[in-house]
Amino acid sequence: NQNINMLDRQNILKAAADRGFDLCGVVPCRHLAENEARFRNWLSCGYQSSLGYLERNTEKRFDPRLLVEGARTAVVCAVAYKNRASGGYAPECRTKVASYAAACDYHTTLRGMLHGLLEELRGANPDLRGRAFVDTAPLAEKQLAVEAGLGWIGRQSLLVTPQYGTFVVLGELLLDQEADSYDTPFAGSRCGTCRRCIEACPTGAILPDRMIDTGRCIACHTIERQPDTPIGLNGWIFGCDACQNACPWNDCTPQHRNPSFDPLFDPRSMDAAAWRELDEKTFAERFGRTPLMRSGLQRILKNIDDGGPEQP
């Protein structure tokens, strides 16, 4: 009876590729006890700073079976998004934007792709039940990506993939059936003795043992609820790619292939004056589909002011 409703792993991988995902792996849902212990230790150090939501649902975060009733299989998908802005900015630039934010908001794009994938899998298996996740629920998605063989967690706590480096975004399907086979977890780390990401972080937010102090992280300060202690933003006004720009695994990776991740604007072409000229209406028209809407114009202008005076 078990085999009647078994997911075909090869079929899942092909369907994911057809939907525009660059990487996909299939893993059994289980309790990631070792990762939960590390995460609880991180919380006990207070490194979540203003991100209070990380303190909730820790049990669910490390056991997908508690997140979706009956979950047996996780399908972990990634899309590479590297674009022209992913190469970094001139050191004197005061209006740097994380390169993922130049394209359509990936939450919307990936959710659409995942729902399409789920519908396709249901076509072959009408009894299949599942849910799609993109960054919004407590799910240890980077660790699931390691379990799915997609890559390893780098010193900067990001997923590093051999093919696309760190410039990838992740989405998952949690499904209530078992697969006929599963991917092998990615073994070890390929960071070697490299410490370029640690040295490149302007605020020293990257700590030993692949931990981040969000209270010192520029991306957190420019996007999330602001931590109490002010830090220098080093010219970043939305997000921060400093650790990614320094990673040697990103040096020779290809530009994105999925047209849904084509940039809608070039952040390198906008200086502080260009941002200050925008009113709310123009901002919404030009950036309404990008992640910048999450911050809003006023916060971005404040980040420009906080970043220090325009350099000659």
N, C-alpha and C positions, 0 to 999 in steps of 0.2 A: 504493500500500500504506500510505503514511504516514497517509492520511486515515481508514483503517478504524478505527484506535485513536486518535482525537483527542478530547480532552475538550471538551465544550460549555461555554464560559465562562458563558453566560447560565443554563444549567442548574445550574452550580455555585453561582452567586450566589443563585438562587431557593431551591435546596436549603438553603443556609446560613441564609437568612432564615427558612425554615420551621422550622429547628432551633432558632431563638431567638438567632442571632447578630445583632448590631446593624449590624456592618460586615463586609464581605468584599471581598477583592481577589485577583486571580490574576496571578502573576508567573513568568517563566522562571527556572529555577535557573542561577545564574552565580556567578563569583568576584567578590566585592565588594572589589576591591583597595584602593580609597581608604579604605574603612572599616577594613580590616585594618591599614593603615599607621597610621591614627589610634589604633587600639586598642593596637598594639604600642608606640607612643609613650607612651600612658597607662600601660601596664605598666612601661615603662622608668623612669617617674617614681615608681614605687612606690605609686601611688594605689589599688592593689587591697588594700593593707594585709593583713588577716587572710584575705582571700578567695583562698586559694592555688589553688583549683580553676580560677580564671579564667586561670591561667598555662598550663593544659593545653589541647591540642586547638585551638590558635588557627587552624590551617589549616582545620579542619573548620568552625569557627564562622563563617567568612566564605565558605565554599563548600559549600552544601547538598549538592552532588553527591558530596562526600567523606563526608557523614554517612549518606546513604542511597544505596546502589549503584543507579545507573540513574535517579536523580532528575532529572526534567525540569521539573516544575512545582511551585511552592509556592502553596498556598491559605492566605492569611493572614486569620484571623477575629478579630473583637473583640466583646466584650460590655461595655456600659456598666454600671457598678455603683453610681453615685452614690446615696447614701442620706442619712438625716437627719444622721448623724454626719459626713458629708462637708462640712457647713457650717462645721466647726471647733468649737473649745471656748472657754470663757471663759479669759482669760489666766491666772487663778489656779488653773485645774484642774491637779491633779498626777497624774491617772490617764487620760491621753489614749491612745486606741487608734486606729491607722490604720483608716479607715472600711471598707476592703475586708475587714478581719478580723472584722467584725460578722456576716458572712454565712457560708454553707458554704464550706469551702476550695475556692477557684476551680480549683485543679489538678484535683481530682476532678470538679467540675462540667463544666469545659471538656473534659476528656479524654472523658467520656461523650458530650458533644455532638459532638466531633470523630469519635469512633468511629462514631456514628450517621450522620454525614455521609458518612464513607468507605463505610459499608455501602450507603447510598443510591446513591452514585456507582457502586459496583460492580454494583448492580442493573441499571444501564443499560450496564455495561461490565465483564463478569465477569473479563476479563484484567487489570484494573487492580490494581497493587500500590502500597502506600503505608504511611506511618507517621505517627502523630499525635505532636505535641510541645507540651508546656505547660511552658516554663520550666525543664525538667529537663536538657535536652541542650545542648551548646555550639552555639547557633544565634543568629545576630544578628537576633532577631525584631523589634526596633524598626526596624532598618534595612530589613528585608523589608517591614514595614508601610508605610514611606515609599515603597519601590519599588512597592507595591501601591496607592498613591494614597490611603491612609487618613489621612495627616496628615504632620506634620513633627516633627523632634526639637527640643524647646524648650531654652532655656538651662539648665534643670534636668535635662537629659539624658532626659526622659520624652517619650514620643510624645504630641503634642497633636493632637486631631482637631477639625475645625471644628464638628462636630455635638455631641460629648460632652465636649470638653475633654480633660483628662488622666485622668479617672476611668474608664479602660477596662483590661481585662485581655485578653491576647493568646494565641491558640493557632494552630498551623499543621498543615497536612497537606503532606507531601512525597510527590509522586506520580511514577510512572515513565512517564507519557505526556505528550505535549505538548498544549497547549490550542489551540483554533481562533483565539483572540485573547487578548491580555493587557491588563491595566490600565496606564494611564500613570502613571509615578512622580509623586509630589506635588512640585511645583516650589517651591523657595525656602522661606523661613520667614516666619511671620506674627507673630513676636514683636515686630517693629519695634524701637523703642528701649527697650521695657519691661524693667525689671530687678527687678520686684517679687519674683520667686522668690529671686533672689540676696540681696536685702535682708531677706527673711523668714526665711532659714535661720539658726537660732539659733547654729549652730556654724561658719558660714563654710565649709561643705563644698562649695558650688557654685563651681567655678573657671571661669576664662575658657575659651572654645572648647568649651562644652557638656560639660565634664568634671566628675566628682565625685571628691572625695577620700573614699573609703569609711572611712578612719581617723577622719574627722570627722563621718561621716554617722550621725545618730541611729538611723535604721532599721537600719543595719548593727550598731550597738552593742546594740540591744535584741533582735535576732532571730538574727543570724549569729554565727559564732565571734567572740568579742569581740576587737577590736583592742587593741594593747598600751597605748595612751595613753588614760586615762580622759577623758571629756568630760561636760559638763553635759547632762542629758537633757531639760531644759526641760519636765518633766512628762509626757513620752511614756513609756509602759510597754510598748508593742508597736508597732513601726513608727513612721512619722512622716508626717503630711500637710502639714507647714508650707508647703512650696513649692507644693503643689497648692492649698491654701486661699488662697494669695496670687495665684494665676494668674487674670487677668481672663477667660481663655477658659472658666473654670469658673463664672463668675458666673451666667450665664443658661441653663446646660445643664439638660436635664430629669433628673428622678429616673429610676432604672433601671426598665425595663419587664419584664425577664425575671424571673418569680417565683422562679426558682432562686437569685436574688441578694437575696431579701428578707432583712433582718437577722434573726438569731436572738436577738439581745439588743441593748439600747441602751447603748453604753458611757458615754453621758453621764449615765446614771442610777446609775452605780456610783462611789462615792468610795473612798478608800484603806481605810476601815474595812470596806466591803462586800467588797473583794478579800481583806483579811486574815482575814475570817470563813470563807473557803472552806477545805475540806479537799480532799485529792486526789480523793476519790470524787465529791464535789459538783462540783468543777471539771471532771472528766471527763464527768459527766452533762450539765452545762450548756454546756460549750464543746468537747466531743469532736469535733464536726463542723466546727469553725472552725479557721482557721490558728493560733489561740492555742495549740493542742496542740503546735505545733512548738517553742515556747519552754518550755511547761510552767509549772505554778503557781509553783515555787520561783524561776524566773528572773524571772517577772513581779513577784513580791513583792520580789525584790532590786532590780529596776528602780524600784519605788516608793520603796524606801529610798534608792537612789542619786540619785533625782530631787530629794531635799531634803525638809525637813519640810513637813508639811501647812500650807498658809497659812490664816490665819483668814478 
